[in-house]
Structure formats: C-alpha cells, structure tokens
Amino acid sequence: MNVTPKSIYNWYSQTIRNPKYRWWIILGSLLYLLSPLDISPDLIPIAGQVDDIVILTLLLTEVSQMVIDYSKLRKDNPTSTQATQPEADVKTVDVDSVSMD
C-alpha cells in the first residue's frame, strides 16, 4: 500500500464530501486539533505544529469549498418565490397552436 500525501488528501476530500461521513470527519479533525495526542507532539518545536497545521488546512479548505459549492448551487437554482417574479427585460412571445391531424 502506497501512502502519499496526495493519497491522504484525496481520501480526506472524498470522505468529507460524502454526506454520510461529513460530520464525523469534521468532528474527528477538530478532536485531533484539540487533543494533546498527535502524530508529532506539540512540545517539539515546529515539527510538533506541522501535523496540526496540515489537518487545519485540509479542514478549512474542504469546508470552505463545500460552502462555495453550496452558495453556487443556491444561486443557480433560485427558490420558487424568486422564480415566479417577472423580470423587466423578459419578452413574451405569443404562439398560435395548430393541430397536426
């Protein structure tokens, strides 16, 4: 099994975007950041903070991307109240129907 930083990032981003596991990954990331138990202890200068910074960066990047995607989705699909309001620059075309017997 080849564990690379890219494979870890891909796993993290795919798992956090899955609605079934999203909140578990966010909660686990926050618990890891607050926990005194780390891959590299925080008492070691610089190296101790690297793992926390990486997890925090991954978490913030993925959550902000999900918020951006959600806002774009809401912008592209307006609510029904916005869709029923007429716009001033919309032109109506009248069409006569003809039966094709």
Rosetta blueprint (number, residue, H / E / L):
1 M L
2 N L
3 V L
4 T L
5 P H
6 K H
7 S H
8 I H
9 Y H
10 N H
11 W H
12 Y H
13 S H
14 Q H
15 T H
16 I H
17 R L
18 N L
19 P L
20 K L
21 Y L
22 R H
23 W H
24 W H
25 I H
26 I H
27 L H
28 G H
29 S H
30 L H
31 L H
32 Y H
33 L H
34 L H
35 S L
36 P L
37 L L
38 D L
39 I L
40 S L
41 P L
42 D L
43 L L
44 I L
45 P L
46 I L
47 A H
48 G H
49 Q H
50 V H
51 D H
52 D H
53 I H
54 V H
55 I H
56 L H
57 T H
58 L H
59 L H
60 L H
61 T H
62 E H
63 V H
64 S H
65 Q H
66 M H
67 V H
68 I H
69 D H
70 Y H
71 S H
72 K H
73 L H
74 R H
75 K H
76 D H
77 N L
78 P L
79 T L
80 S H
81 T H
82 Q H
83 A H
84 T H
85 Q L
86 P L
87 E L
88 A L
89 D L
90 V L
91 K L
92 T L
93 V L
94 D L
95 V L
96 D L
97 S L
98 V L
99 S L
100 M L
101 D L
